[in-house]
Amino acid sequence: MPASKPFAFVCGTDEFLVQRAGQQRFDALAAGMGADEFSREIISGFAANISEVESAVNRFREAVQTVPMFGGGRVVWR
């Protein structure tokens, strides 16, 4: 993965289109870095209130700070 683009943020008002664009980006990044199943992680980013937002942010932070089991990079989605 290029060092200049380590993070992508996809958002919008149409949940279906955002989901599709996010899935495409995730798949492209994972394929581009040759990520196996141990270096891919999908977490839920859904939040209905502020306390759930805090929980989602914490799950995301933990996911990106976790070192891959067999070294290399990680691809996290949600």
ChimeraX attribute file (.defattr): number of C-alpha atoms within 10 A of each C-alpha:
attribute: neighborCount
match mode: 1-to-1
recipient: residues
	/A:1	15
	/A:2	8
	/A:3	6
	/A:4	6
	/A:5	7
	/A:6	9
	/A:7	9
	/A:8	10
	/A:9	8
	/A:10	13
	/A:11	11
	/A:12	9
	/A:13	7
	/A:14	8
	/A:15	10
	/A:16	10
	/A:17	13
	/A:18	14
	/A:19	15
	/A:20	12
	/A:21	14
	/A:22	18
	/A:23	15
	/A:24	12
	/A:25	16
	/A:26	20
	/A:27	15
	/A:28	12
	/A:29	19
	/A:30	20
	/A:31	13
	/A:32	11
	/A:33	15
	/A:34	13
	/A:35	16
	/A:36	13
	/A:37	10
	/A:38	13
	/A:39	20
	/A:40	17
	/A:41	16
	/A:42	12
	/A:43	12
	/A:44	12
	/A:45	14
	/A:46	11
	/A:47	13
	/A:48	7
	/A:49	8
	/A:50	9
	/A:51	9
	/A:52	13
	/A:53	14
	/A:54	12
	/A:55	15
	/A:56	18
	/A:57	14
	/A:58	11
	/A:59	15
	/A:60	19
	/A:61	11
	/A:62	11
	/A:63	19
	/A:64	15
	/A:65	9
	/A:66	10
	/A:67	13
	/A:68	16
	/A:69	10
	/A:70	9
	/A:71	9
	/A:72	11
	/A:73	18
	/A:74	23
	/A:75	24
	/A:76	16
	/A:77	19
	/A:78	17
